[in-house]
Amino acid sequence: MKKLLVLVMVMVLLFGLSACKKQQASAIDSAHNSQNSLNWDGVYTGVIPAADGPGIDVKLTLGLDYKYTLTYKYLEKTGTFNHSGTFVWSSDGSNITLDTDQVPNHYKVGENILWQLDLQGNRITGSLADKYTLQKVQ
């Protein structure tokens, strides 16, 4: 009986310690986000789908001063769209929003990649979802 009681107490103690360890790991993970953990500043490029052509060549430059420049060049057409301004981070530090409403202006920030988000700030889904990415120029 005494051995059983000791065994139960040891199991309770181990369970309690593992629960504390899981809480500590969660607290550490939530402190890290794209804004404070990644080298997000720089130039990002890619070709995103276009409704009326083969695509749009995109170049987005993000600065540490929270300023950006954006260039859209429609493939097989003349003319470009240029915009510059400032951007803000989401409260969780994972997304940015450009200060323009003329183009899609929400992006999720990852390691050397930006995912263009839809007009409501959600990830684009469907068969073309992987086409809405910009890669950081090294």
C-alpha positions in Angstrom: 0.0 0.0 0.0 2.8 2.4 0.9 4.5 1.7 -2.5 1.3 2.4 -4.3 0.9 5.8 -2.5 4.5 6.8 -3.3 4.0 5.7 -7.0 0.8 7.9 -7.2 2.5 10.9 -5.6 5.5 10.6 -8.1 3.1 10.4 -11.0 1.2 13.5 -9.8 4.4 15.4 -9.3 5.7 14.5 -12.8 2.3 15.4 -14.4 2.4 18.8 -12.6 6.0 19.5 -13.7 5.2 18.6 -17.4 2.2 21.0 -17.3 4.4 23.8 -16.0 6.9 23.1 -18.8 4.2 23.3 -21.5 2.9 26.7 -20.1 6.5 28.1 -20.1 7.1 27.0 -23.7 3.8 28.6 -24.8 4.7 31.9 -23.2 8.1 32.0 -24.9 6.6 31.1 -28.3 4.0 33.9 -28.1 6.7 36.5 -27.5 8.2 35.8 -31.0 6.6 37.0 -34.1 7.5 38.1 -37.7 8.0 41.7 -36.6 10.5 41.1 -33.9 12.1 37.8 -34.9 12.7 38.1 -38.7 14.9 40.2 -40.9 11.8 41.4 -42.8 13.2 44.6 -44.3 14.3 44.5 -47.9 13.1 43.9 -51.5 10.5 41.3 -52.4 9.5 40.3 -55.9 7.2 38.0 -57.7 4.6 37.6 -60.4 1.0 37.3 -59.2 -2.0 36.3 -61.3 -3.9 38.9 -63.3 -7.5 38.7 -64.4 -6.9 39.9 -67.9 -3.3 38.8 -68.8 -0.4 36.5 -68.0 0.4 38.2 -64.7 1.6 41.2 -62.8 5.3 41.7 -61.9 5.4 43.0 -58.4 8.3 44.6 -56.5 7.7 45.7 -52.9 10.5 47.3 -50.8 10.0 47.4 -47.0 12.2 49.7 -44.9 13.0 49.6 -41.2 11.4 53.1 -41.0 8.0 51.5 -41.9 8.1 53.0 -45.3 7.5 51.1 -48.5 7.7 51.4 -52.3 5.5 49.3 -54.5 5.6 48.7 -58.3 3.1 46.8 -60.3 4.0 46.1 -64.0 1.4 44.2 -66.0 3.1 41.6 -68.2 2.5 42.1 -72.0 1.1 45.6 -71.4 2.7 49.1 -71.1 2.7 51.2 -68.0 3.4 50.6 -64.4 1.7 51.5 -61.1 4.0 53.0 -58.5 3.1 53.8 -54.9 5.0 54.7 -51.8 3.9 55.3 -48.3 4.0 53.8 -44.9 2.8 50.4 -43.5 1.7 49.2 -40.1 2.0 45.9 -38.3 -1.0 43.9 -37.0 -1.3 43.7 -33.3 0.1 40.1 -33.3 3.1 41.2 -35.4 2.5 38.8 -38.2 0.9 40.9 -41.0 1.5 44.3 -42.5 -1.0 46.7 -44.1 0.1 49.3 -46.7 -1.5 52.7 -46.5 -3.2 52.4 -49.9 -6.6 51.1 -50.9 -5.8 51.1 -54.6 -4.3 47.6 -54.6 -4.4 44.6 -52.3 -2.6 46.0 -49.3 -2.4 43.2 -46.7 0.6 40.8 -46.5 1.6 38.0 -44.1 5.3 38.2 -43.3 7.4 35.0 -43.2 11.1 34.1 -43.4 12.2 35.7 -46.7 8.6 35.6 -48.1 5.5 37.7 -48.2 2.1 36.2 -48.8 -0.4 38.6 -50.4 -3.7 38.4 -48.5 -7.2 39.1 -49.8 -8.9 42.5 -49.3 -10.2 41.4 -45.9 -6.7 40.4 -44.7 -7.2 36.6 -45.0 -4.9 34.0 -46.7 -5.8 33.4 -50.3 -7.0 29.9 -50.9 -7.7 27.8 -53.9 -5.7 26.5 -56.8 -3.8 29.7 -57.3 -3.0 30.4 -53.6 0.8 29.6 -54.1 1.0 32.2 -56.9 0.3 35.1 -54.4 3.8 35.1 -52.9 6.7 37.5 -53.1 10.3 36.2 -52.4 12.9 38.3 -50.7 15.8 39.3 -53.0 19.0 38.1 -51.4 
